[in-house]
Amino acid sequence: MAEARAALERLAAENSVSPFDGVILEYTNRVTGGPVMPTIACYVQFCARGRRPRPIATSAARITT
C-alpha cells in the first residue's frame, strides 16, 4: 500500500488528476503485468482532502471473450 500511495501522491502532484476520478491506478500482477486476479481488476483511487470528484454515471461491468 505504501508504494501505491506514493505513486498516487506523485501523480496528484504532477496534476494528473481527473475531475471525475481524482487519481486512479490499476493494480497489476508483478510477474505477468496483467490483472491481479483472472476475473477481477483491482484499482486504488486518491482524492485530495477537501476536493470532491464530479459525479459521473458509469458501469464497471465488462465481458470479454
Legacy VTK file of the C-alpha trace (Angstrom):
# vtk DataFile Version 3.0
C-alpha trace
ASCII
DATASET POLYDATA
POINTS 65 float
0.000 0.000 0.000
2.908 2.366 0.708
4.081 2.062 -2.924
0.571 2.676 -4.251
0.090 5.730 -2.008
3.453 7.175 -3.101
2.555 6.681 -6.782
-0.875 8.290 -6.303
0.609 11.283 -4.476
3.288 11.683 -7.169
0.656 11.694 -9.929
-1.504 14.150 -7.971
1.490 16.484 -7.612
2.069 16.272 -11.386
-1.550 17.376 -11.977
-2.537 14.029 -13.490
-5.899 14.487 -11.763
-9.253 13.730 -13.349
-12.177 15.926 -12.255
-14.226 12.714 -12.061
-11.846 10.142 -10.518
-9.092 12.154 -8.845
-6.096 9.883 -9.429
-6.771 6.221 -10.104
-4.328 3.370 -10.739
-4.872 -0.280 -11.599
-3.033 -2.848 -9.506
-1.112 -5.277 -11.713
0.477 -8.649 -11.180
4.226 -8.028 -10.848
5.061 -11.324 -12.554
2.723 -11.200 -15.560
1.954 -7.479 -15.821
-1.715 -8.431 -16.120
-4.619 -8.188 -13.686
-4.063 -9.300 -10.095
-6.861 -11.868 -10.466
-8.011 -13.681 -13.611
-11.607 -12.433 -13.321
-11.393 -9.166 -11.365
-9.408 -5.973 -11.891
-8.376 -4.023 -8.782
-7.912 -0.268 -8.573
-6.707 2.207 -5.968
-8.016 5.772 -6.008
-6.855 9.014 -4.397
-8.966 12.111 -3.903
-7.220 15.063 -2.268
-8.603 16.200 1.060
-11.261 18.852 0.602
-11.840 18.050 -3.084
-14.912 16.177 -4.213
-14.947 14.328 -7.537
-17.582 15.431 -10.020
-20.443 12.952 -10.377
-20.408 10.646 -13.385
-22.605 7.734 -14.435
-20.543 4.615 -15.134
-20.817 0.885 -15.385
-17.877 -1.202 -14.244
-19.179 -4.379 -15.901
-17.400 -5.743 -18.948
-17.486 -9.106 -20.663
-14.545 -10.249 -22.735
-14.220 -13.433 -24.736
LINES 1 66
65 0 1 2 3 4 5 6 7 8 9 10 11 12 13 14 15 16 17 18 19 20 21 22 23 24 25 26 27 28 29 30 31 32 33 34 35 36 37 38 39 40 41 42 43 44 45 46 47 48 49 50 51 52 53 54 55 56 57 58 59 60 61 62 63 64
